[in-house]
Amino acid sequence: MSRTERGDSKIPLILMVLFLASAIFVLVKVVPVRINAYEYKDFIETYSRTESWTRNEDQIKKDLLEKARFLELPVKPEDIKIDKPGAVIHIRVKFDVPVDLKVRTILLHYDFTQDTEHY
C-alpha cells in the first residue's frame, strides 16, 4: 500500500516546519530586544540607588542615554524624565522599540519608573 493510499501527506510536515521556522525567527528578533530592555531597567534601578545622588539631572540623563545607546535601545533625551526633589529621585523612561518581522513591524512599548529615597 502506498503512502497516498493510506492518506499520508507531506503537507502537515511542511506546515509544521514552516511554523517552527517562523516561531524561531520571531524569537530571534524579539528576545534580544526584551533582554536588553530589562537589563536597562535593572541599570536604572541600580543607578538610582547608588550613583544618582552625586549627580545632577543633566548628568543622570546623559548616563542613562549612554547606557541605552550601549544596549542599542532607541531612547531619546525627551523619553527620560527626572525629578530630584530633596532626598527622593524619580526616574521615568518611556520608549518604543520597533522590531521588523519582514511581514510587519511590531512596536514593543516600555515604561520604566523608578522612585528611590535616599536615607
Secondary structure, DSSP 4 states (H G I P E B T S, - for coil): --HHHHT--SHHHHHHHHHHHHHHHHHHHHHHHHHHHHHHHHHHHHHHHTGGGGS-HHHHHHHHHHHHHHTT----GGGEEEE--TTEEEEEEEEEEEEE-SS-EEEEEEEEEEEEE--
